[in-house]
Structures are given as C-alpha cells and as structure tokens.
Amino acid sequence: MKDKFYELSIKTSEFYDEILELVFSFGTTCLEELDNEIILRDEDDLSQIEWGVNEYAKRLCTALKKPNDIRTKLSIKENKDWINEYKKAVKPILLDKIYIRPSWENELKGVTNIIIDPALAFGSGHHESTGSCLLFLQKYAKNADEALDVGCGSGILSIALAKLGCDVEACDTDEQAIESSKSNAMLNGVNFSKIWVGSIANLDKKYDIVVANIIADVIFMLANDLKRALKDGAYLILSGILTKYEERIKETFKQLDLIEKKELGDWVSFVFKNKRK
C-alpha cells in the first residue's frame, strides 16, 4: 500500500449522467456517487482523468449549447488503509440464485457463490448493469453453451457463465482487466477456454450467448461484430447503457428480436435473440 492516494471530486448537475458514464470507462479503483458529485479514489495519479473530464465537459457544452457547471478538485491524502475502509461498506448481494460476496464474507448455502473483492465499479455485482446481466444469464444461459463475454472487466459475468456450465471465452481491451478476470477465475475455481487482450473485430467464431456490459458508445462501435458473433437463435445481452440511449440501441439491433429489457435507475439492459434461418 502506498503512503498517499489521490481523490478526485467532480461536481455537476447539468452533465451528471454523461460524466458518470465517462468515468466508469476509466476503471479507477474506487468510485463513489453522491448528490450531484462523483468521487474517484486511486493510488495512481488522477490528474490525467481530471484533465480528460474537463476537456469532455467543454466539448459537451459547445455541442449542446449549455453552460459548463463542471467543478473538479484533485487532492492527495494520507493513505490510512482506505481500501479496507471501503471494504467495510461492501455487502454481499443475492441475485436470484447467484450470491456475490467478497472473500471476507461467509459462503451462503443452497445457491451459487461467486467471490469478487471490490475493485472496478462495473465488476462488483452491485451496479445496476452488472446485476441485470447476472439475472439475465441465469435465465438464458444453458449448460454447454458456447459463451462470449465482451469487456469482461473483473470477470464476474464470465465466472457466472462458467458456473452455469457454459464454455466461456472473454476479452477486454484493458490488460489489467484481463489479469483481474484470471485471478478471480482462479479464486472461484473456474476456467475460461480462452481470454485475450483486445476486442472482437474480425472474430470468426459464433456463440450461443454473447454478453457485453460496456458503455453505449462502445456497443455502437462494435454492433456489427456483436451481431456476427451470434449463432442462429443465439442470445445477445447488452448492458451498461444509460436510458437515454434506449431507442438508439433498439434501432441499431433491429435485425434481432428484442426478448426482454430491464430498467434499473438510470440504466437499461436488453436481451436480443438472433433470428433462425
């Protein structure tokens, strides 16, 4: 543990959702949401993220012709084992028959336990998008399905797929996420058939179920690749999407059948099914 840590406060009421979506993609160690304030904490310097947030805000204001109410403050603080303090606030969560718990909590009998120690905000099971995905996977993933997790993050969805009996492949453009997924898989006693740093462009394999819990902009970029990765009758689960993108998602994937959607807070998740030929 380092002697110091960085804390970045971002205050905004005008662009809260847009900035929240942006900072989720950065993968800082801890993220806290308050009323019109987002707080990031990390042992690595957050000055580049502060710069990026402010540059993004300037362009948003220009494009939308709105006043810039973004206020950022970067502090360096004494590291009094703040990660363990953060851990105290993280509680297990039961999502149907999957129990997500940190390693210091006891196993829950009669359900599938997945051990994930808190790190990336999208990877703990507590975020609405990850929770929706875990509920969908229990409903649509079948034993022996060939599954692909795009943007695997902490590996929580890949681990869930493996525990549901699927043959799992996973990828993420962040090398740290891949290492985290591998470590968490080992912690949970599961194996992935394949895991790689990168995306799914030019992927020649097709799957029974594909899940992408990533921000909407990346989903739009990968839309054609995601569709090509589906077998006939396969399921595509999309999450990490702010509700304002709902209609655009439906339009982008209109070639597929929309089976189900789940809206929690400001986030919406979808299950699409590829048509059989």
Secondary structure, 3 states (H helix, E strand, C coil): CCCEEEEEEEECCCCHHHHHHHHHCCCCCEEEEECCEEEEEECCCCHHHHHHHHHHHHHHHHHHCCCCCCEEEEEEEECCCHHHHHHHCCCCEEECCEEEECCCCCCCCCCEEEECCCCCHHHCCCCHHHHHHHHHHHHHCCCCCEEEEECCCCCHHHHHHHHCCCEEEEEECCHHHHHHHHHHHHHCCCCCCEEEECCCCCCCCCEEEEEEECCHHHHHHCHHHHHHCEEEEEEEEEEEEEHHHHHHHHHHCCCCEEEEEEEECCEEEEEEECCCC
